[in-house]
Amino acid sequence: MLRANIVREIQALPFQEQFEMLEYLARSLRQQSQAQACPGTAPGTLTAAAEALRCDYQNDPELTAFTALDCEDFHAAR
């Protein structure tokens, strides 16, 4: 089926059904995106989220700037 035909069919649906279709497609695309970015991890898990951000944290020093303070002692204000 051609894209134009699909769009026409969706536009012929009542508004609420169009909105439900949009939600379904967004959820489906999100799941596909997560599956491609993190093969072997279940979408929606903390592991999948960490894997999705791994590249950013490895390549952007601003995201890890405060980890340089990890070795310093912490003294709470009294």
Secondary structure, 3 states (H helix, E strand, C coil): CCHHHHHHHHHCCCHHHHHHHHHHHHHHHHHHHHHHHCCCCCCCCHHHHHHHHHHHHHHCHHHHHHHHHCCCCCCCCC
